[in-house]
Amino acid sequence: MKIDFKHNQTAHCENGVISNLLKHNGLNISEPLAFGIGSGLFFVFLPFLKVNLAPAISFRPMPGFIFKRLCKRLNIKIKRQKFKNSKNAQQTLDAILEKNTPVGLQVGVYNLTYFPNEYRFHFNAHNLVVYGKKNETYFISDPVMENVTELSSKELEKVRFAKGAFAPKGHLYYPTNIPENIDLKKAVRKGIKATCKDMLAPVPIVGVKGMLYVAKKIRKWPKSVGVKKTNHYLGQIVRMQEEIGTGGGGFRFIYGAFLQEASEILNLPILKNLSKEITEIGDLWRDFAIDASRLYKNRSSQFDGYNKVADKLVIIANKETAFYKKLKKAIA
């Protein structure tokens, strides 16, 4: 049994799954629009939580939040389930597929056999779509891959019940009802306002303040934890920023594309200018990643390299602070 499901490659997994599932159900929402309405642009540093032996850092909200917010703002009804055991999880998935319904899953990356080895590490917030099954083989649409692929039932079970931080616990989700009248304007405004609120939050580890906090940590780490650990921590930041399906620049390029669409939907030309601004900030994030990677690969010729990388992050944080204040004012 194979559902007639159209696979579209996207820059990021959760946005891609959302967009592809909604398109399958008749609602044409692009990846950037899904990301923006779902307030996917975020930053948080969690020094008390370790992922891959480094402090957790994320350029997006918790797994599932983008989809949850999008559906709430568009009045789309969804079904979400987690499971205590793999048998119930498989039985539920198979029953949904039998109803000709493609299903979104949260999975761990480490045991995804179709991923290149360099991308297989312990990260449990990846998303994909299952759109059918034949015998013990599941048909997979992973939006960050160019083509559809397959996983055996044992392989799928392994990634659905990966252990560690953000363990998926068999998490599945899919839309159950999409209203005929969608108020895109209202949803776009809510999405933008929530992003500005999150990124300007008066919390030391969140948003632009979180970036400034990380900059301070980068200056201190070489002495407090040693150069080896510092380089590992920098590698974690770059990986989360550039490699975890973000499309680069910690989602800033996707958000720029969203503001382009939002400008047309809301008839606000100023959002096109702000789109260019966040794209330029995305370029600065990429420059930061290049310099940080030279440090942790021991290829930097710069004296006092850690302070200079921290300086770049401070510049980015200051530019983003100004950006979100202008964006908030533009849609007030």
SULRA-V536681 format. One record per run of one state. SS is the DSSP state (H for helix, E for strand, L for the rest). FROM is the first residue (numbers start at 1). LEN is the number of residues. Records with the same first field share a line. If there is no record, write none. Layout:
SS = FROM-LEN  FROM-LEN
This chain:
L = 1-1  3-10  25-6  38-6  52-2  59-6  74-3  82-4  99-4  108-9  120-6  135-2  142-7  161-11  178-6  200-6  225-2  244-5  267-3  297-8  331-2
E = 2-1  44-8  54-5  77-5  103-5  126-9  137-5  149-4  172-6  206-1
H = 13-12  31-7  65-9  86-13  117-3  153-8  184-16  207-18  227-17  249-18  270-27  305-26
